[in-house]
Amino acid sequence: MAAHLSSGRVNLTLLREAGRRELREFLDKCAGSKAIVWDEYLTGPFGLIAQYSLLKEHEVEKMFTLKPGRLPQADVKNVIFFVRPKLELMDIITDNVLREDRGRSPQRDFHILFVPRRSLLCEQWLKEQGVLGSFIHREQYSLDLIPFDGDLLSMESESAFKECYLESDQTSLYHAAKGLMTLQALYGTIPQIFGKGECARHVANMMIRMKREFPGSQNSIFPVFDTLLLLDRNIDMLTPLATQLTYEGLIDEIYGIQNTYVKLPPEKFAPKKQGEGGKDLPTEPKKLQLNSAEELYAEIRDKNFNAVGSVLSKKAKIISAAFEERHHAKTVGEIKQFVSQLPHMQAARSSLANHTSIAELIKDITTSEDFFDNLTVEQEFMSGIDTDKVNNYIEDCIAQKHPLIKILRLVCLQSVCNSGLKQKVLDHYKREILQTYGYEHILTLNNLEKAGLLKPQTSGRNNYPTIRKTLRLWMDDVNEQNPNDISYVYSGYAPLSVRLAQLLARPGWRSIEEVLKMLPGPHFEERQQLPTGLQKKRQHGENRVTLVFFLGGVTYAEIAALRFLSQMEDGGTEYVIATTKLINGTSWIKSLMEKLEPAPF
């Protein structure tokens, strides 16, 4: 089932198993039949740790979504609330508990499981509502880092960036440090820590303090990771704003991937039957799971979209040739061998059909004039053309009332590529946006300014060209089919964050001291002492393993670029990626948007 988690250099099944064990132990504390009431946001992340079958083995008979009103009827002994520690959810739980029929017999026992931490504030709130005493078990389940794939971990904390950069709330950083401590307990102490940015500094400090406070946490496991690289999202705000051009990145940009699942328009997936002429088309979206357990997806996910078509057509030829083999199978042995390969071939054929349909859906969009115009403007900004004046295309889009998020992404991209906009240009954009889309968006613009995405140019100097040249962020001669540089993931632009990881591995950050100073926050290096006997003697030709942790979110294009570096012949480093959340420009800007609600009178 989770074979894809153990396919990389680091066996992430261990982490998943630890999560499952903790969940089983909690369920066994509540003896008897159970119903789980889910905070809806948690169902996706939990699905990656434990399937319904595991819950069923531990007497979970019913599952409900948390909503106000009476709890649904269920003949169970225990009702367990799985919730994030948020006050608005406590109000719903209070309502559920108070409406419980106390006269019924036998009475149901209530329990609450906070994910990822118990909250004193929430418990105090429940106490004030008079329901705290109704809960027999009040515990926490530390779902910090969830394995998404063989080289990918995420905390799925959707508000981490906003909390860190707008609200100065370091809760998610504490959870990141806790998650890293869990990783070290399973995979050994990480000897070297590098970091860039304020949040990175905080996380490293918390890790060092936790290690000091729990001296028993020093384990005697041979270290699997050589290096930890902590990167703040705000040292590279350009990358998520640009449109990702890898296959997986485009699926996420257009349809949104949630916890490895994507929902797609069903028309392309309807089985074509002769003579029925398109009646009875399915209306439910087609839901597919996307991870490296699927052979074809693992091969094409990180390719530039322009290189996907040729792979799919090659695959189609191979599969039809394999099916043709059946006409040549003469002897019983040959027929038997063909039959034994049949399930694998059928799975490959259905996988090919799905990805051909997805590629067609994406192609319809990427070949549209609007997509091309948008991409052209993005690429002009990233290569440093006309970043300091009002852009005609953006003005036209506002006049035609294109989706607000599209406008905000472009304006923020221009601001980042110009180290802030001239006051006159910034005021013009703000005025146009507020007059066209409504003054309720003034808070959103304020948030974007506070986060440093859309801001006036203060120093009077644009550092971006220097950063771009020194780090080779823009490559004119990009090869999309057989790439030789990470810039293929954006067809020309090399993600700054990944370039930093690449340069850290070779030749080291000393070579780019000047540029590092231009990026926000400190850069630092820490070493963690290893007990004697655990120092690693590297075999000749054995690659180093680096864990790159993005604080504030990472895009699929950056993940593809790091995987590309892992596969380079002479790279010498393999990467595992961890993040607070998997993001794209749209979901990232959305997390910073706020709408002023009209007054209730």
Secondary structure, 3 states (H helix, E strand, C coil): CCHHHHCCCCCCHHHHHHHHHHHHHHHHHCCCCEEEEECHHHHHHHHCCCCHHHHHHCCEEEEEECCCCCCCCCCCCEEEEEECCCHHHHHHHHHHHHCCCCCCCCCCEEEEEECCCCCHHHHHHHHHCCCHHHEEEEEECCCCCEEEECCEEECCCCCHHHHHHCCCCCHHHHHHHHHHHHHHHHHCCCCEEEEECHHHHHHHHHHHHHHHHCHHHCCCCCCCCCEEEEEEHHHCCHHHHCCCCEHHHHHHHHCCEECCEEEECHHHHCCCCCCCCCCCCCCCCEEEECCCCCHHHHHHCCCEHHHHHHHHHHHHHHHHHHHHHHHCCCCHHHHHHHHHHHHHHHHHHHHHHHHHHHHHHHHHHHCCHHHHHHHHHHHHHHCCCCCCCCCHHHHHHHHCCCCHHHHHHHHHHHHHCCCCECHHHHHHHHHHHHHHHCHHHHHHHHHHHHCCCCCECCCCCCCHHHHHHHCCCECCCCCCCCCCCHHHHHCCECCHHHHHHHHHHCCCHHHHHHHHHHCCCCEEEEECCCCCCCCCCCCCCCCEEEEEEEECCECHHHHHHHHHHHHCCCCCEEEEEEECCECCHHHHHHHHCCCCCCCCC
